[in-house]
């Protein structure tokens, strides 16, 4: 799994997977101090963290540093919109820094690391950029995607859930999980969502098992079962998996 926005270590949903010897996580985090902490912390769940900002393309971008480090983004916070909520002070800009960016596909081509089966994206409004800059990986390698997204413009000009949903469904992914964050006074604005590759795009039994596992992690047992039922594997293996 590639963990893009790896601050604080692996997401709790994947803590059981980390115990499996064949599962590993590569992290991405532009904050070099945080990268050092993650690489030194054996309990983070991440095998290696790169001090890189993934985006749509290679270049130099501004990161807006906010009062709460978990709210930093390549997009400036929408202070006018956020002023309606109690958590608005967490998004206060305290600094800006320039960082080099690279796309997901460019990273895979440049570095000799395993290609991702799963993606986890939590980069405050820039998730669409990473997906759009990683279409080769999405078409050829990625089976499951877990990301944070928004229904409102928390960050100025950042793409929203609807843009992400349109892109991923066009690439053969299905939405299988959705959980809202109540931090905005209970209003449904921020979502954690998961997508799995459609059965028609799962090419072999290994990919089918990876798709099933991702569904189970996100508590969607029916979609997991349908992946197996709709596959071309023999009936004995189907029953064994089910």
URKAQUI-V734813 format. One record per pair of residues at least 12 apart in sequence whose ideal C-beta (glycine too) atoms are under 7 Angstrom apart, sorted by the first residue. I is the first residue (numbers start at 1). GAP is how many residues later the second one is. Records with the same first field share a line. If there is no record, write none. Layout:
I->GAP  GAP
This chain:
1->13  24  115  116  117  119
2->24  26  114  117
3->22  24  25  43  117
4->24  50  115  116  117  119  126
5->24  116  117  118
6->21  22  23  32  40  43
7->22  24  27  62  63
9->29  32  35  36  37
10->15  34  35  36
11->109
13->204
14->203
15->30
18->27
24->23
25->20  21  22
26->21  22  87
27->19  21  22  23
28->22  24  26
29->20  22
30->21  22  23  33  69
32->19
35->14  16
52->50
53->46  48
54->47  48  49  50  53  76
55->19  46  48  71  74  75  78
56->47  73  76  77
57->46  76
58->43  44  45  48
59->42
60->38  40
61->13  38  40
62->34  36
63->33  34  36
64->12  13  29  32
65->28  29  30  31  32
66->24  25  26  27  28
67->22  23  25  27
68->22
71->19  20  53
72->52
73->51  52  53  82
74->52
75->50  51  80  81  82  83
76->17  79  80
77->14  16  77  78
78->75  76  77  78
81->71  72  73
82->72
85->99  100
86->99
87->96
103->30  31
104->26  29  30  33
105->28  29  31  32
108->29
115->22  26
116->21  25  26
117->24  25  26  93
118->24  25  26  96
119->23  26
120->26
121->26  27
122->25  26
124->31
125->25  29  30  33
126->32
127->20  21  22  37
128->31  35  36  39
131->33  36  37
132->35
135->36
138->33
139->32
143->53  54  64  67  68  71
144->50  52  67  70
145->23  28  49  50
146->48
147->46
148->42  44
149->12  15  42  44
150->39  40
151->37  38  40
152->37
161->30
168->27
172->25  26  28  29
173->22  23  24  25
174->21  22  24
175->18  20
176->18  19  20  39  42  44  47
177->16  17  41  43
178->13  15
179->12  13
194->24
196->15  18  19  27
197->14
199->28  31  32
202->25
205->28  32
208->19  20  23  25
211->16
212->12  15  16  29
215->12
225->17
228->13  14
